[in-house]
Amino acid sequence: MRKPTALEVSRRRLLMGTAASVALGPMSSPSPAQPTQSAVPGSSEVPSVSKVSFTVNGARHELEVDTRTTLLDALREHLQLTGSKKGCDQGQCGACTVIVNGRRMTSCLTLAVMHEGDSITTVEGLGGPDNLHSMQAAFVKHDGYQCGYCTPGQICSAVAVLDEIKAGIPSYATADLLIAPQVVAAEIRERMSGNICRCGAYSNIIDAITEVAGRQA
């Protein structure tokens, strides 16, 4: 049997050493790219907390919240204003719609700490059982709901929609941008398209909004 040369021996030792280092790699200390938790001060295990103050339904509130808290969770969990509903939690259903500084907003997609000093209106702030807002009363009159889960968001959005039209803000359904948009079914459907009613009460919702618009004209 031929005796291996010095070069072959060196090559074999190199390959064996490389294989051993690969096999033992996971047992070695962590690399800088994958630090242990103790090597990362202020890791995600310790939440960041911040103070925020805003006005909700006419009352001033100052909260101390995890900076990851959404406006929806701040309203529901911290202020117990549970009218705004958590549906999809992805901004697709509109059940959490509230009015912020006069504009409607899906509150599940915005952080509470982003609203320092803002004025927020929820469905509770529009009216109560003994003093209904005209839009709330119209929804009752026209059966603009079935299960009612989406209704708070629908009503907040509807109130803001009429303000948008009154302000002359066009939508994709506005036929002529040189003419102020009108309260017609096509405009209402387009503007309310972000609010989903799984029960299918859309025609009644349009009737309710149209009636309120007629009173405001």
Backbone torsions as a table, in degrees:
resi	resn	phi	psi	omega
1	MET	NA	133.1	-176.5
2	ARG	-72.3	134.8	178.2
3	LYS	-77.4	130.2	-178.6
4	PRO	-64.3	144.8	179.1
5	THR	-74.6	166.4	179.3
6	ALA	-60.9	-37.1	179.4
7	LEU	-64.1	-42.5	179.6
8	GLU	-65.4	-37.9	178.9
9	VAL	-65.2	-43.8	179.6
10	SER	-62.8	-40.9	-180.0
11	ARG	-64.2	-41.0	-179.5
12	ARG	-64.5	-41.9	179.3
13	ARG	-64.3	-37.7	178.2
14	LEU	-62.8	-45.3	-180.0
15	LEU	-65.2	-40.3	179.4
16	MET	-65.5	-39.7	179.5
17	GLY	-66.2	-39.9	178.4
18	THR	-64.0	-44.1	178.9
19	ALA	-61.7	-40.4	-179.5
20	ALA	-66.2	-40.3	-179.6
21	SER	-66.2	-36.2	177.2
22	VAL	-65.6	-44.1	-178.3
23	ALA	-65.4	-36.0	-177.2
24	LEU	-91.2	-3.5	-177.0
25	GLY	-53.0	-51.1	-178.8
26	PRO	-60.8	-20.7	-178.7
27	MET	-85.6	-11.2	-178.3
28	SER	-79.4	176.6	-178.8
29	SER	-67.3	152.5	-177.8
30	PRO	-61.1	148.0	177.6
31	SER	-77.8	160.7	179.3
32	PRO	-58.1	-27.2	-178.2
33	ALA	-75.6	-16.3	-179.6
34	GLN	-130.0	69.3	-177.2
35	PRO	-68.9	153.0	175.6
36	THR	-73.7	165.3	-176.9
37	GLN	-60.7	-37.3	-178.6
38	SER	-67.3	-20.3	-179.5
39	ALA	-85.5	-1.8	-178.0
40	VAL	-118.0	93.0	178.8
41	PRO	-63.7	140.8	-179.8
42	GLY	67.2	42.0	-179.4
43	SER	-68.9	175.4	-176.0
44	SER	-64.4	-11.9	178.5
45	GLU	-70.1	-20.2	179.8
46	VAL	-109.2	104.3	-175.8
47	PRO	-66.6	148.5	175.8
48	SER	-89.5	130.4	-176.7
49	VAL	-115.1	140.4	-179.6
50	SER	-142.4	155.0	176.2
51	LYS	-93.7	144.2	176.5
52	VAL	-145.0	142.4	177.6
53	SER	-129.5	135.8	176.8
54	PHE	-153.9	169.0	-179.8
55	THR	-102.5	126.5	178.4
56	VAL	-122.1	119.3	179.3
57	ASN	54.1	38.5	176.3
58	GLY	87.7	-6.5	-179.2
59	ALA	-111.2	136.0	-179.7
60	ARG	-81.7	134.4	179.5
61	HIS	-131.6	140.3	172.3
62	GLU	-121.0	121.4	-175.7
63	LEU	-119.3	153.5	170.5
64	GLU	-115.7	110.7	-171.0
65	VAL	-130.6	156.1	168.1
66	ASP	-59.2	134.6	-176.7
67	THR	-62.8	-13.6	178.1
68	ARG	-89.7	-0.4	-177.7
69	THR	-70.3	127.4	177.7
70	THR	-75.9	161.4	175.9
71	LEU	-60.3	-38.0	179.2
72	LEU	-59.9	-47.3	-179.1
73	ASP	-68.5	-32.7	176.9
74	ALA	-64.2	-41.7	179.4
75	LEU	-67.4	-44.6	-175.0
76	ARG	-77.6	-47.7	-171.5
77	GLU	-88.4	-33.2	-177.0
78	HIS	-94.4	-35.8	-177.6
79	LEU	-107.3	-1.8	179.0
80	GLN	56.9	30.3	173.5
81	LEU	-93.9	86.2	-170.7
82	THR	-91.4	8.7	176.6
83	GLY	-62.1	-42.7	177.3
84	SER	-70.2	125.9	-172.0
85	LYS	-101.1	148.6	173.2
86	LYS	-97.2	105.2	-179.4
87	GLY	-97.3	-85.7	-178.1
88	CYS	-87.0	-22.9	-175.6
89	ASP	61.1	22.8	-179.9
90	GLN	-133.1	11.2	178.3
91	GLY	73.8	19.0	-175.9
92	GLN	-103.5	-23.2	-173.1
93	CYS	-101.0	-25.0	178.2
94	GLY	82.1	2.5	-177.7
95	ALA	-65.4	-21.7	-176.9
96	CYS	-97.7	11.8	-175.2
97	THR	-60.5	130.8	173.3
98	VAL	-131.2	173.5	179.9
99	ILE	-109.9	119.5	-178.4
100	VAL	-116.7	117.8	-178.4
101	ASN	51.3	39.6	176.2
102	GLY	86.4	-2.7	-178.7
103	ARG	-119.6	140.1	-179.6
104	ARG	-74.6	148.6	-174.9
105	MET	-153.4	139.7	173.2
106	THR	-79.3	109.9	-170.3
107	SER	-73.4	-9.9	177.9
108	CYS	-80.2	-13.1	-175.9
109	LEU	-104.2	6.7	-179.1
110	THR	-130.7	144.6	-177.9
111	LEU	-85.3	145.3	-178.8
112	ALA	-59.2	-39.0	-175.6
113	VAL	-69.0	-11.0	178.0
114	MET	-81.9	-3.4	-172.8
115	HIS	-115.6	32.0	175.3
116	GLU	-56.1	123.5	177.1
117	GLY	80.3	0.0	-176.8
118	ASP	-78.2	161.3	174.9
119	SER	-109.2	120.5	-173.4
120	ILE	-119.3	135.8	176.4
121	THR	-122.0	125.6	174.5
122	THR	-104.7	177.5	-178.9
123	VAL	-61.4	-30.0	178.1
124	GLU	-65.2	-29.8	-178.4
125	GLY	-80.4	-14.4	178.0
126	LEU	-75.3	-39.7	-179.0
127	GLY	174.7	159.6	179.4
128	GLY	-115.8	-178.6	-177.7
129	PRO	-54.9	-33.4	-178.0
130	ASP	-91.9	-7.2	-177.8
131	ASN	-150.9	71.4	-175.3
132	LEU	-69.3	142.2	168.6
133	HIS	-66.8	151.6	-177.8
134	SER	-57.6	-32.6	178.8
135	MET	-71.8	-39.1	176.5
136	GLN	-61.7	-44.3	-179.9
137	ALA	-64.1	-38.2	-179.9
138	ALA	-67.6	-37.7	176.6
139	PHE	-62.4	-39.7	177.2
140	VAL	-65.5	-46.4	-177.7
141	LYS	-61.2	-41.7	-174.7
142	HIS	-98.0	10.7	-178.5
143	ASP	52.3	53.4	-179.3
144	GLY	-81.7	34.0	-179.3
145	TYR	-166.3	163.2	170.0
146	GLN	-129.4	-75.8	178.4
147	CYS	-73.2	-26.9	175.8
148	GLY	87.5	-3.3	-175.6
149	TYR	-65.3	-39.9	-178.0
150	CYS	-84.8	-10.3	-169.3
151	THR	-59.1	-44.4	178.8
152	PRO	-57.2	-43.8	177.9
153	GLY	-67.2	-38.7	177.6
154	GLN	-60.9	-44.6	-176.9
155	ILE	-68.0	-45.3	177.9
156	CYS	-60.4	-41.9	179.7
157	SER	-66.0	-41.8	-179.1
158	ALA	-62.0	-41.2	178.1
159	VAL	-61.4	-44.5	-179.8
160	ALA	-68.6	-34.0	179.5
161	VAL	-60.2	-45.9	-179.5
162	LEU	-65.6	-33.8	176.2
163	ASP	-67.7	-37.4	178.1
164	GLU	-63.4	-45.5	-179.5
165	ILE	-65.1	-41.8	179.3
166	LYS	-62.0	-34.3	179.8
167	ALA	-79.2	-3.9	178.5
168	GLY	80.4	17.7	179.7
169	ILE	-77.3	120.9	-177.1
170	PRO	-77.7	164.0	174.1
171	SER	-126.0	-179.7	177.4
172	TYR	-64.8	-20.2	-179.2
173	ALA	-89.3	-6.0	-179.3
174	THR	-70.8	117.6	-173.4
175	ALA	-72.0	-38.9	-176.1
176	ASP	-129.8	113.4	-177.1
177	LEU	-71.3	-11.2	178.4
178	LEU	-88.3	-6.8	179.8
179	ILE	-117.5	137.0	-179.9
180	ALA	-58.2	136.8	179.8
181	PRO	-62.1	147.7	-179.0
182	GLN	-109.7	156.7	177.4
183	VAL	-82.5	88.2	177.5
184	VAL	-124.9	164.7	-174.4
185	ALA	-56.6	-41.3	-178.0
186	ALA	-62.6	-41.5	178.7
187	GLU	-64.9	-44.4	-178.1
188	ILE	-64.3	-44.8	-179.9
189	ARG	-59.6	-44.6	-179.1
190	GLU	-64.0	-47.0	-175.7
191	ARG	-71.2	-28.4	179.8
192	MET	-93.8	7.0	-173.7
193	SER	-66.6	-17.8	177.9
194	GLY	-82.1	-3.5	178.4
195	ASN	-109.2	112.0	-175.3
196	ILE	-93.0	131.8	173.1
197	CYS	-115.7	105.4	-177.5
198	ARG	-71.8	-16.3	176.1
199	CYS	-81.3	-18.1	176.7
200	GLY	81.5	38.7	-179.1
201	ALA	-91.6	27.9	-172.1
202	TYR	-59.8	-45.0	-177.2
203	SER	-63.1	-36.7	178.2
204	ASN	-69.8	-35.1	177.4
205	ILE	-64.1	-42.9	178.1
206	ILE	-62.5	-40.7	177.9
207	ASP	-61.1	-41.5	-179.2
208	ALA	-64.9	-46.3	-178.9
209	ILE	-65.2	-41.1	180.0
210	THR	-61.9	-39.3	179.2
211	GLU	-65.0	-43.6	179.6
212	VAL	-64.5	-39.8	178.2
213	ALA	-61.4	-39.1	178.6
214	GLY	-63.6	-34.3	177.9
215	ARG	-70.8	-32.4	-177.4
216	GLN	-81.4	-15.9	-176.1
217	ALA	-66.4	NA	NA
